[in-house]
């Protein structure tokens, strides 16, 4: 991220996260029954599982969570998408379809959802008959909020064609529910992921002007501020982001995490503002989700006086993604966090 963080350091931190996340995905695939697939498609690793249908929580009127029972005659499709390092990729537009042995084609849900262990795209899909089913997954080009990507990566749609899998609905119904299996092993399996992410956050703070983290309900909310363009390589591009080369530009980085597991939380719309001692307000406003070689986060830039201490205010509403499984009734309320004495008195740390 910071200009004074070397490419080698950034790559090492990304590889640590990718190795830990890949091990979790490998465990999920090994413990999800026989109806699955795993392949490389362009820059991505794309995998899927079919398990018994799942219930879910989502936001209802007034911002409360509503529980939905799983539908009948259905299976639960999870589609996992990881980058070249092995890290899960949030915020993508994914399309999926199933083709049975009789040539019947049906679209399959592919919305992003929160799961124990490892988030995925997908949902419950109706299976009318015992048959072989071939899954086709299309990942659209990365949207503009994925700000830091080499030009050639995810510039075009990625298509993954999985060979047919013979599915018996009775046999599928005997499998354990995927979220229950994952939840029971979550704490132990996520230890390497937490260690890798913590190392990246600590390294970020060592290179930036200011940074800290507070607990708030279901969340850890962390931040970092830096004067410099937080890019490890000039070959990476910035799309729909403000130019940070101007005087007094400060990049505001925010990384909300699950307070129970330490996992980064995508699907939010954070807003941030810096408040000076005289009450003057400097606000970058909405922060963009960034898929970054260092670690995923939200960020934007703001122009402020270089010297002085500020308060940093961060707000975000409860996320709108589905929480799969009865253990996922979390992240139900908005969050307001304030950091006092945020210092902008000196340039980024070395």
C-alpha positions as CSV (number, residue, x, y, z in Angstrom):
1,X,0.0,0.0,0.0
2,X,2.3,2.8,1.1
3,X,5.0,3.8,-1.4
4,X,7.6,2.9,1.2
5,X,6.3,-0.7,1.6
6,X,8.3,-2.8,-0.9
7,X,6.7,-4.9,-3.6
8,X,8.4,-7.9,-2.0
9,X,6.8,-7.2,1.4
10,X,3.4,-6.7,-0.1
11,X,3.7,-9.9,-2.2
12,X,4.8,-11.9,0.9
13,X,1.9,-10.6,3.0
14,X,-0.6,-11.4,0.2
15,X,0.9,-14.9,-0.3
16,X,0.5,-15.6,3.5
17,X,-3.1,-14.6,3.4
18,X,-3.7,-16.6,0.2
19,X,-2.0,-19.7,1.6
20,X,-4.2,-19.6,4.7
21,X,-7.4,-18.9,2.8
22,X,-6.6,-21.7,0.3
23,X,-6.2,-24.2,3.1
24,X,-9.7,-23.2,4.4
25,X,-11.2,-23.6,0.9
26,X,-9.5,-27.0,0.6
27,X,-11.0,-28.1,3.9
28,X,-14.5,-26.9,2.8
29,X,-14.3,-28.9,-0.4
30,X,-13.0,-32.0,1.3
31,X,-15.9,-31.9,3.9
32,X,-18.8,-30.9,1.7
33,X,-19.7,-34.3,0.1
34,X,-19.3,-35.6,-3.4
35,X,-21.2,-32.9,-5.4
36,X,-18.5,-30.3,-6.1
37,X,-15.9,-29.0,-8.6
38,X,-12.7,-27.1,-8.5
39,X,-10.7,-25.5,-11.4
40,X,-8.6,-22.6,-12.6
41,X,-10.1,-20.1,-15.0
42,X,-7.9,-17.3,-16.2
43,X,-6.6,-15.4,-13.1
44,X,-9.1,-17.1,-10.8
45,X,-9.6,-20.3,-8.9
46,X,-13.3,-21.1,-9.1
47,X,-14.9,-23.9,-7.0
48,X,-18.4,-25.0,-6.1
49,X,-20.3,-27.3,-3.7
50,X,-23.9,-28.6,-3.7
51,X,-25.2,-29.5,-0.2
52,X,-28.7,-29.6,1.4
53,X,-30.8,-26.4,1.2
54,X,-30.0,-23.7,3.8
55,X,-32.0,-21.1,5.7
56,X,-30.8,-17.6,5.9
57,X,-31.1,-14.2,7.5
58,X,-31.4,-10.9,5.7
59,X,-32.4,-7.3,6.3
60,X,-36.2,-6.7,6.6
61,X,-38.1,-3.4,7.1
62,X,-36.6,-1.2,9.8
63,X,-33.2,-2.8,9.4
64,X,-34.0,-5.8,11.5
65,X,-33.0,-9.3,10.5
66,X,-35.6,-11.8,9.2
67,X,-35.2,-15.6,9.1
68,X,-36.1,-17.6,6.1
69,X,-36.6,-21.4,6.2
70,X,-34.9,-23.4,3.5
71,X,-37.1,-24.3,0.5
72,X,-38.1,-27.9,-0.3
73,X,-36.8,-30.0,-3.3
74,X,-33.7,-27.7,-3.4
75,X,-30.0,-27.8,-2.9
76,X,-27.6,-25.2,-1.7
77,X,-25.0,-24.0,-4.3
78,X,-21.9,-22.2,-3.1
79,X,-19.5,-20.8,-5.6
80,X,-16.0,-19.8,-4.3
81,X,-13.9,-17.4,-6.2
82,X,-10.2,-16.7,-5.3
83,X,-7.5,-14.6,-6.8
84,X,-4.1,-15.8,-7.9
85,X,-2.8,-15.7,-4.4
86,X,-5.7,-17.8,-3.1
87,X,-7.6,-15.0,-1.4
88,X,-11.4,-14.8,-1.7
89,X,-12.7,-12.1,-4.0
90,X,-15.7,-10.1,-2.8
91,X,-17.8,-7.6,-4.8
92,X,-17.9,-9.4,-8.1
93,X,-20.9,-9.9,-10.4
94,X,-21.3,-13.6,-10.9
95,X,-23.8,-15.5,-13.1
96,X,-24.4,-19.2,-12.9
97,X,-26.5,-21.8,-14.7
98,X,-27.2,-25.6,-14.4
99,X,-27.7,-27.9,-17.4
100,X,-29.2,-31.3,-16.7
101,X,-28.9,-34.5,-18.8
102,X,-32.0,-33.7,-20.7
103,X,-30.7,-30.4,-21.9
104,X,-32.8,-28.3,-19.5
105,X,-31.0,-25.1,-18.6
106,X,-31.8,-23.1,-15.5
107,X,-30.3,-20.1,-14.0
108,X,-28.8,-20.5,-10.5
109,X,-28.4,-17.9,-7.8
110,X,-25.0,-16.3,-7.5
111,X,-25.4,-13.5,-5.0
112,X,-22.7,-12.8,-2.5
113,X,-23.4,-14.2,1.0
114,X,-21.8,-14.5,4.5
115,X,-20.9,-18.0,5.6
116,X,-19.0,-19.5,8.4
117,X,-15.3,-20.0,7.5
118,X,-15.4,-18.7,4.0
119,X,-17.8,-16.4,2.1
120,X,-19.2,-17.4,-1.2
121,X,-21.6,-16.6,-4.0
122,X,-24.7,-18.7,-4.5
123,X,-28.0,-19.7,-2.9
124,X,-30.7,-22.3,-2.9
125,X,-31.5,-23.8,-6.3
126,X,-34.4,-26.1,-7.2
127,X,-33.5,-29.6,-8.4
128,X,-36.6,-31.3,-9.9
129,X,-35.0,-34.6,-10.8
130,X,-32.1,-36.9,-10.2
131,X,-29.8,-36.2,-13.1
132,X,-26.3,-35.2,-14.0
133,X,-25.9,-31.4,-13.8
134,X,-23.2,-29.3,-15.4
135,X,-22.5,-26.0,-13.8
136,X,-21.4,-22.9,-15.8
137,X,-20.1,-19.9,-14.0
138,X,-19.4,-16.5,-15.5
139,X,-17.5,-13.8,-13.6
140,X,-18.1,-10.4,-15.2
141,X,-15.2,-7.9,-15.5
142,X,-14.2,-6.5,-12.1
143,X,-16.3,-3.4,-11.3
144,X,-14.8,0.0,-10.9
145,X,-14.5,-0.1,-7.1
146,X,-11.8,-2.8,-7.4
147,X,-9.3,0.0,-7.8
148,X,-5.9,-1.6,-7.8
149,X,-5.5,-4.3,-10.6
150,X,-3.0,-4.7,-13.4
151,X,-4.6,-3.9,-16.7
152,X,-4.8,-7.4,-17.9
153,X,-6.5,-9.0,-14.9
154,X,-10.3,-9.3,-14.9
155,X,-10.6,-6.9,-17.8
156,X,-12.9,-9.5,-19.5
157,X,-15.4,-12.0,-18.4
158,X,-14.1,-15.2,-17.0
159,X,-16.0,-18.4,-17.8
160,X,-15.7,-21.7,-15.9
161,X,-17.3,-24.8,-17.3
162,X,-17.5,-27.7,-14.8
163,X,-18.0,-31.3,-16.0
164,X,-21.4,-32.9,-15.2
165,X,-21.9,-34.3,-11.7
166,X,-24.5,-37.1,-11.2
167,X,-26.8,-35.9,-8.3
168,X,-29.3,-38.0,-6.3
169,X,-31.6,-35.8,-4.3
170,X,-32.1,-38.5,-1.6
171,X,-28.3,-38.9,-1.2
172,X,-27.8,-35.2,-1.2
173,X,-30.5,-34.8,1.6
174,X,-28.4,-37.1,3.8
175,X,-25.4,-34.8,3.7
176,X,-24.8,-32.4,6.7
177,X,-25.8,-28.8,6.2
178,X,-22.7,-27.0,5.0
179,X,-22.8,-24.0,7.4
180,X,-23.3,-26.3,10.5
181,X,-20.2,-28.3,9.5
182,X,-18.1,-25.2,8.9
183,X,-19.2,-23.5,12.1
184,X,-18.1,-26.3,14.4
185,X,-14.5,-26.0,13.0
186,X,-14.4,-22.3,12.5
187,X,-12.2,-21.1,15.3
188,X,-9.4,-23.6,14.8
189,X,-9.3,-23.4,11.0
190,X,-9.3,-19.6,10.9
191,X,-6.2,-19.2,13.1
192,X,-3.7,-19.0,10.2
193,X,-6.1,-16.6,8.4
194,X,-6.2,-14.3,11.4
195,X,-2.5,-14.5,11.8
196,X,-1.8,-13.6,8.2
197,X,-4.4,-10.7,8.2
198,X,-3.0,-9.4,11.5
199,X,0.5,-9.4,10.1
200,X,-0.7,-7.3,7.1
201,X,-2.6,-4.8,9.3
202,X,0.5,-4.5,11.6
203,X,2.7,-3.9,8.7
204,X,0.3,-1.3,7.3
205,X,0.4,0.6,10.6
206,X,4.2,0.6,10.6
207,X,4.2,2.4,7.2
208,X,1.4,4.9,7.8
209,X,1.0,8.1,9.7
210,X,-1.8,6.9,12.0
211,X,-3.8,3.8,12.7
212,X,-5.8,1.9,15.3
213,X,-8.7,-0.4,15.8
214,X,-11.8,-0.3,18.1
215,X,-14.3,-3.0,19.1
216,X,-18.0,-2.1,18.4
217,X,-20.6,-4.8,18.9
218,X,-20.1,-7.5,16.2
219,X,-17.2,-5.6,14.6
220,X,-13.6,-4.6,15.0
221,X,-13.3,-1.3,13.1
222,X,-9.7,-0.4,12.1
223,X,-8.3,2.5,10.2
224,X,-5.1,3.9,8.8
225,X,-4.2,7.3,7.4
226,X,-1.3,7.9,4.9
227,X,-0.1,10.9,3.0
228,X,1.4,8.9,0.2
229,X,-0.2,7.0,-2.7
230,X,-0.5,3.5,-1.1
231,X,0.5,1.5,-4.2
232,X,3.2,-1.1,-4.2
233,X,3.8,-0.8,-7.9
234,X,3.4,1.9,-10.6
235,X,2.1,-0.8,-12.9
236,X,-1.2,-0.9,-11.0
237,X,-4.0,1.3,-12.0
238,X,-6.5,3.4,-10.0
239,X,-10.0,3.5,-11.3
240,X,-12.6,6.0,-10.1
241,X,-10.4,7.2,-7.3
242,X,-9.2,10.7,-6.5
243,X,-5.7,11.7,-7.4
244,X,-3.5,11.8,-4.3
245,X,-0.6,13.7,-5.8
246,X,-2.0,17.1,-4.8
247,X,-0.9,18.9,-1.7
248,X,-2.5,18.0,1.7
249,X,-4.1,14.8,0.3
250,X,-4.6,12.1,2.9
251,X,-5.8,8.6,2.1
252,X,-8.4,7.2,4.6
253,X,-8.3,3.4,4.9
254,X,-11.0,1.5,6.9
255,X,-11.1,-2.2,7.5
256,X,-14.2,-3.6,9.4
257,X,-13.8,-7.1,10.7
258,X,-16.0,-9.7,12.4
259,X,-15.3,-9.4,16.2
260,X,-15.9,-13.2,16.6
261,X,-13.6,-14.5,13.9
262,X,-11.5,-11.6,12.8
263,X,-12.6,-11.9,9.2
264,X,-12.8,-8.8,6.9
265,X,-16.4,-7.8,6.1
266,X,-17.2,-6.9,2.5
267,X,-20.6,-5.6,1.4
268,X,-20.6,-2.5,3.5
269,X,-20.9,1.2,2.6
270,X,-18.7,3.0,5.1
271,X,-18.5,6.8,5.4
272,X,-15.7,8.6,7.1
273,X,-15.0,12.2,8.2
274,X,-12.1,14.0,9.9
275,X,-13.1,16.6,12.5
276,X,-10.6,19.3,13.4
277,X,-10.2,20.9,16.8
278,X,-12.1,24.0,15.6
279,X,-15.0,21.8,14.5
280,X,-14.1,22.0,10.8
281,X,-15.2,18.8,8.9
282,X,-13.2,17.1,6.2
283,X,-15.0,14.3,4.7
284,X,-14.1,11.8,1.9
285,X,-17.6,10.6,2.3
286,X,-18.3,7.1,0.9
287,X,-15.3,4.7,0.9
288,X,-14.8,2.3,-2.0
289,X,-14.2,-1.4,-1.6
290,X,-10.7,-2.1,-2.7
291,X,-9.4,-5.5,-3.7
292,X,-5.7,-4.9,-3.0
293,X,-2.5,-6.9,-3.0
294,X,-1.9,-5.9,0.6
295,X,-5.3,-6.8,2.0
296,X,-8.9,-5.9,1.1
297,X,-10.3,-2.8,2.6
298,X,-12.3,0.4,2.0
299,X,-10.7,3.7,1.2
300,X,-10.9,7.2,-0.3
301,X,-8.9,10.4,-0.1
302,X,-9.5,13.8,1.5
303,X,-7.6,17.1,1.5
304,X,-6.9,18.4,5.1
305,X,-4.3,20.7,6.7
306,X,-1.1,18.7,7.3
307,X,-0.7,19.6,10.9
308,X,-2.9,19.0,13.9
309,X,-5.0,16.3,15.6
310,X,-8.4,15.2,14.4
311,X,-11.3,13.0,15.3
312,X,-12.0,10.3,12.8
313,X,-15.7,9.3,12.6
314,X,-16.7,6.2,10.8
315,X,-20.3,5.1,10.1
316,X,-21.8,2.2,8.2
317,X,-25.3,0.6,8.1
318,X,-25.8,-3.1,8.6
319,X,-24.8,-5.0,5.5
320,X,-27.5,-6.2,3.1
321,X,-25.9,-9.6,2.2
322,X,-27.6,-12.8,3.2
323,X,-26.2,-14.5,6.3
324,X,-26.4,-18.3,5.7
325,X,-27.2,-20.6,8.6
326,X,-28.7,-20.1,12.0
327,X,-25.3,-19.0,13.4
328,X,-25.2,-16.0,11.1
329,X,-27.8,-13.7,12.8
330,X,-25.1,-11.0,13.3
331,X,-24.2,-7.6,11.8
332,X,-27.8,-6.4,12.4
333,X,-27.3,-2.8,13.5
334,X,-25.6,0.2,12.1
335,X,-22.1,1.2,13.5
336,X,-20.7,4.5,14.6
337,X,-17.1,4.6,15.8
338,X,-15.0,7.6,16.7
339,X,-11.2,7.7,17.1
340,X,-9.8,10.6,19.1
341,X,-6.4,12.3,18.7
342,X,-5.8,11.1,15.2
343,X,-2.4,12.6,14.4
344,X,-1.5,14.2,11.1
345,X,1.6,16.0,12.4
346,X,4.2,14.0,10.6
347,X,4.8,12.2,7.3
348,X,4.3,8.4,7.0
349,X,6.4,6.2,9.2
350,X,9.3,4.3,7.9
